[in-house]
Amino acid sequence: MSLPTYAQTRKPPIDQTVPSQLETATFGLGWFWTPDARFGSLHGIYRTRVGYAGGTTPNPTYRRMGDHTETFQIDFDPTIISYMDILQLFWKSHNPKRKSWSRQYRDIILYENESQHQQAKQSMMTLASSLNGPVETDILPLTTFYLAEDYHQKYRLQNTPLMGELRMIYPDTGWIHSTAAAKLNGYLSGYGIAETFAADVTQFGLSESGKSVLVKSVAMRREPLTCPLPAWR
């Protein structure tokens, strides 16, 4: 696959239009690779990253996580998708009636400020009333979010030839915070909106051969692109 000659001097078009005012939300939903891809495919979410949070162990790593949980962060534009909208999607992405079986993989909301705290509690109470029972998902303040190792970031994308093009555009770790990387990771994982896929392909800064690889990869999936967050069962 040939690499674009302009790679090191031109960001993908989608990375050139990121709003300056974004808010951040942090959650745990079990294994962090899948929600990283799911949420990253949503309209209004511009950046994603996975890491460790919710505990007290200093400087955790995947092999020495201590009392932390695998979590993911998203940077979103509240004028497009609100925190309450994201909370509704969070609740639909797991079974809130079931207790987490492991601290490492627990379901958790980690709020950054009092506004997020109140919205999280309100959404939980609304859900509990509809379930006629307790909600087992934790809601806690975020203290420190530790970025996970590079090999965990955009995991599906990293296991395709397209990662070579992203590394040419971002020779350091800038690709971790790239909107193009978040959206590519979502599409390659089978999430996203099929109706907008053709237009989105042109926004990722890929070479013509890279675009072809992406289109073929999505077309070859056993299942078509799906709603990012199916309702829990």
Secondary structure, 3 states (H helix, E strand, C coil): CCCCCCHHHCCCHHHHHCCCCCEEEEEEECCCHHHHHHHHCCCCEEEEEEEEECCCCCCCCCCCCCCCEEEEEEEECCCCCCHHHHHHHHHHCCCCCCCCCCCCCCEEEEECCHHHHHHHHHHHHHHHHHHCCCCCCEEEECCCCEECCHHHCCHHHHCCCHHHHHHHHCCCCHHHHCHHHHHHHHHHCCECCHHHHHHHHCCCCCCHHHHHHHHHHHHCCCCCCECCCCCCC
